[in-house]
Amino acid sequence: MKTNYLFPHQFKRIGWFLFIPGVLLGILFLITKSDISILNFKVLSIAEERIFGETVFFSITENNILDEITGLLLIIGALFIAFSKEKSEDEFISKIRLESLVWATYINYAILIFTIIFIYDLIFFWVLVFNLFTVLIFFMIRFNWALYKSKNQIRDEE
């Protein structure tokens, strides 16, 4: 089966190499709630809301880029892990991949709907931040679990 939309299998290893440091940096960021001073840089800002609600477009601003690095590592790593071909990519694996993606999307939006109804203020913002990553994480969990179960089922039949 032709799967032009998937990365080569080698990208899965690169994905883990990016994803694990992203998770560790994310946990560090959440626990310490502080910035690492060596990551303070002047960056291009397309839009920024400053103190007293003043919105500035296309400016250079001072920013700590720890959260940007963490987000990029998590997203790129998870994309590589989730959408890299398996060693033997066949129609059954494609079916599991599609079912897992649909399942992850449903779960992700169920959480978002629940959050819209019952969570407010800054906690709502944090749920939205986590929600950026959960589709990929739910997909990876469901896809790998389904592959594991199917491989065990095949072994048990033999």
C-alpha positions in Angstrom: 0.0 0.0 0.0 1.3 3.4 -1.0 1.6 5.8 2.0 3.0 9.1 0.6 1.8 11.1 3.6 4.0 9.1 6.1 7.6 9.9 7.1 10.2 7.2 6.5 10.6 4.7 9.4 13.9 6.3 10.5 12.1 9.5 11.5 10.5 7.6 14.5 13.9 7.5 16.2 14.5 11.2 15.5 11.0 11.9 16.9 11.8 10.2 20.2 15.1 12.1 20.3 13.1 15.3 20.1 10.0 14.3 22.1 11.7 13.1 25.3 13.7 16.3 25.9 10.5 18.3 25.1 8.6 16.4 27.7 11.4 16.9 30.3 11.7 20.6 29.5 7.9 20.9 29.7 7.9 19.3 33.2 10.8 21.5 34.3 8.9 24.6 33.0 5.7 23.5 34.8 7.4 22.7 38.1 9.8 25.6 38.4 7.4 28.2 36.8 10.6 30.2 36.0 12.6 31.0 33.0 16.2 30.0 32.3 17.9 33.3 31.9 20.3 32.2 29.1 17.2 31.7 26.9 16.3 35.4 27.0 16.5 36.7 23.4 15.2 39.6 21.3 12.7 38.0 18.9 10.4 39.1 16.1 6.9 39.5 17.3 4.1 39.6 14.8 1.5 40.6 17.4 2.0 41.3 21.1 -0.3 42.7 23.8 1.7 44.8 26.2 0.9 46.3 29.6 -2.4 48.3 29.7 -3.8 46.4 26.7 -1.7 48.1 24.1 -1.4 45.8 21.0 1.8 46.1 19.0 2.3 44.5 15.6 5.6 43.6 14.0 8.1 44.5 16.6 11.2 43.2 18.2 10.6 42.2 21.8 12.6 40.5 24.7 11.3 37.0 25.4 12.4 33.8 27.1 12.1 31.1 24.5 12.0 28.1 26.8 8.3 27.5 26.1 8.7 27.9 22.4 11.6 25.4 22.3 9.6 23.0 24.5 6.5 23.3 22.2 8.5 22.8 19.0 10.3 19.8 20.4 7.0 18.2 21.6 5.1 18.9 18.4 7.8 18.0 15.9 8.9 14.9 17.9 5.3 13.7 18.3 4.6 14.2 14.6 7.6 12.2 13.6 6.7 9.4 16.0 3.1 9.3 15.1 3.4 9.6 11.3 6.5 7.5 10.5 6.0 4.3 8.7 6.2 1.0 10.6 8.8 -1.5 9.5 6.2 -3.3 7.6 3.4 -0.9 6.7 0.4 -2.7 5.4 -3.4 -2.1 5.0 -4.1 -3.5 8.5 -1.7 -1.0 10.1 -3.2 1.8 7.9 -6.6 0.8 9.3 -5.3 0.9 12.9 -3.7 4.3 12.1 -6.9 5.8 10.8 -9.0 4.4 13.7 -6.5 5.7 16.2 -6.5 9.2 14.7 -10.3 9.3 14.7 -10.4 8.0 18.3 -7.7 10.6 19.4 -9.7 13.4 17.8 -12.9 12.4 19.5 -11.2 12.2 22.9 -9.4 15.5 22.4 -12.6 17.4 21.5 -14.5 15.7 24.3 -12.0 17.1 26.7 -12.2 20.5 25.0 -16.0 20.5 25.2 -15.9 19.5 28.9 -13.4 22.3 29.5 -15.5 24.9 27.7 -18.5 24.0 29.9 -16.8 23.5 33.3 -13.4 25.2 33.5 -12.7 29.0 33.6 -10.1 31.7 33.7 -6.4 30.8 33.8 -7.0 27.1 34.2 -8.9 27.2 31.0 -5.9 28.7 29.3 -3.6 25.9 30.6 -6.1 23.3 29.4 -5.9 24.9 25.9 -2.1 24.8 26.1 -2.1 21.1 26.9 -4.8 20.6 24.3 -2.3 21.6 21.6 -0.4 18.3 22.2 -3.1 15.9 23.3 -4.3 14.8 19.8 -0.8 13.6 19.0 -0.2 12.0 22.4 -3.6 10.3 22.4 -3.0 9.0 18.9 0.4 7.7 19.8 -0.9 5.9 22.9 -3.9 4.4 21.0 -2.0 3.4 17.9 0.9 1.7 19.8 -1.6 0.0 22.1 -3.6 -1.3 19.2 -0.4 -2.5 17.4 0.7 -4.2 20.6 -2.6 -6.0 21.1 -2.8 -7.1 17.5 0.8 -8.6 17.7 0.0 -10.4 20.9 -3.2 -11.8 19.3 -1.3 -13.1 16.3 1.3 -14.7 18.7 -1.5 -16.3 20.8 -3.1 -17.8 17.6 0.2 -19.4 16.6 
